[in-house]
Amino acid sequence: MDWFWWVFIFFMAGGFAKVADTARTALRTRHERKMERLGSARQVRQELAAAQKPPEPVCGCTHHLAKHDKKGKCHEVVEIAVAWDADRKPVQFEAGQCTCQQYVGPQPLSQIYAEDLTDLA
């Protein structure tokens, strides 16, 4: 029973503090590494999902081509700066119509047909 008092004194003097601190640090490191692995796995899933989407026909004003009419005029409402401060930074905005013209660049790849290069027959 004499050993019990020595363990009790060791415990009361903080002898187990180093053991507890080491365990806490190990668990914290394990948690951080697990969160990094989960984050990288989520990023991979998002990149795969983004790779499966066809390219969207977007105008230079970043609006979809569905927002443009046959003549090419954009019908999206945007914020237009109407007042500036001394550093030429806009401080007041009003709603206005987008002044861009329709996208005239190349067609997205999903609308182009390419024949097979090799003859399987």
DAMOLIN-V648002 format. One record per residue. N is the residue number from 1. RES is the residue in one letter. SS is DSSP state (2 for helix, 1 for strand, 0 for the rest). PSI is psi in whole degrees, 0 to 359 (NA if undefined). OMEGA is omega as a letter, one per 20 degrees, with the letter a starting at -180 (999 if undefined). Layout:
# DAMOLIN-V648002
{{N	RES	SS	PSI	OMEGA} {N	RES	SS	PSI	OMEGA}}
This chain:
# DAMOLIN-V648002
{{1	M	0	348	r} {2	D	2	328	r} {3	W	2	330	a} {4	F	2	319	a} {5	W	2	324	r} {6	W	2	319	r} {7	V	2	319	r} {8	F	2	316	r} {9	I	2	318	r} {10	F	2	317	r} {11	F	2	316	a} {12	M	2	332	r} {13	A	0	357	r} {14	G	0	24	a} {15	G	0	333	a} {16	F	0	359	a} {17	A	2	319	r} {18	K	2	321	r} {19	V	2	315	a} {20	A	2	320	r} {21	D	2	319	r} {22	T	2	317	r} {23	A	2	318	r} {24	R	2	317	r} {25	T	2	318	r} {26	A	2	318	r} {27	L	2	322	r} {28	R	2	316	r} {29	T	2	318	r} {30	R	2	318	r} {31	H	2	316	a} {32	E	2	318	r} {33	R	2	321	r} {34	K	2	320	r} {35	M	2	323	r} {36	E	2	317	r} {37	R	2	318	r} {38	L	2	321	r} {39	G	2	317	r} {40	S	2	324	r} {41	A	2	321	r} {42	R	2	320	r} {43	Q	2	320	r} {44	V	2	317	r} {45	R	2	319	r} {46	Q	2	320	r} {47	E	2	321	r} {48	L	2	320	r} {49	A	2	321	r} {50	A	2	329	a} {51	A	2	336	a} {52	Q	0	346	a} {53	K	0	141	r} {54	P	0	157	r} {55	P	0	140	r} {56	E	0	137	r} {57	P	0	104	a} {58	V	1	138	r} {59	C	0	170	r} {60	G	0	340	r} {61	C	0	6	r} {62	T	0	12	r} {63	H	0	150	a} {64	H	1	152	r} {65	L	2	341	r} {66	A	2	342	r} {67	K	2	357	a} {68	H	1	147	r} {69	D	0	187	a} {70	K	0	331	a} {71	K	0	349	r} {72	G	0	4	a} {73	K	1	134	a} {74	C	1	137	a} {75	H	0	18	a} {76	E	0	143	r} {77	V	1	130	a} {78	V	1	168	r} {79	E	1	129	r} {80	I	1	131	a} {81	A	1	135	r} {82	V	1	347	r} {83	A	1	142	a} {84	W	1	157	r} {85	D	0	191	a} {86	A	0	333	a} {87	D	0	14	a} {88	R	0	34	r} {89	K	0	135	a} {90	P	1	136	r} {91	V	1	344	a} {92	Q	1	139	a} {93	F	1	154	r} {94	E	1	155	r} {95	A	1	135	r} {96	G	1	174	a} {97	Q	1	144	r} {98	C	0	136	a} {99	T	0	15	a} {100	C	0	173	r} {101	Q	1	161	a} {102	Q	0	152	r} {103	Y	0	128	a} {104	V	0	13	a} {105	G	0	192	a} {106	P	0	155	r} {107	Q	0	150	r} {108	P	0	153	a} {109	L	2	334	a} {110	S	2	344	a} {111	Q	2	1	a} {112	I	0	136	a} {113	Y	0	131	r} {114	A	0	133	r} {115	E	0	159	r} {116	D	0	142	a} {117	L	0	335	a} {118	T	0	150	r} {119	D	0	114	a} {120	L	0	343	a} {121	A	0	NA	999}}
